[in-house]
Amino acid sequence: MQQEEIVEFFNKRFGHLSESERVQAIGNFMGTNLMDLHDLCDVANKRALRPDELQEGDELIAFELWANNTAAVDSWRDAKRKHREHSAGMVKQVPKKPKTIRAFEDFLRDAGYSRAEAKSICSLGFKPDRWDADRD
């Protein structure tokens, strides 16, 4: 998105509001936008991004460029680099042994199990190893 398109987007979406309401609405929008971008960057550290996630990130970063948020731009650049490394098989994922039931659920979700499947597996018998937990 170019700067003119972003201004038009905000005018179309928030133009009916008073000046103070519009400023607040744009601030809320930008905060949500930044959180979504941060979530995508976190995902890119774990795995390759799907094409729709890459497109979403590129759309989100346009607003951060408009706001001159260089930290977000740098984070997205690093996330795309990580994505390329994951896609090329350059990053070998070595999962850590989960030490809590919640961590084990997350581990199962990352392995491809649904939320319900992970909860079911955990409820049927995962017991954390107390010795490992005490060593940290």
Secondary structure, DSSP 8 states (H G I E B T S, - for coil): --HHHHHHHHHHHHTTS-HHHHHHHHHHHHHHHHHHHHHHHHHHHHS---HHHHHHHHHHHHHHHHTT-HHHHHHHHHHHHHHHHHHTT-S--------SHHHHHHHHHHTT--HHHHHHHHHTT----HHHHHH-
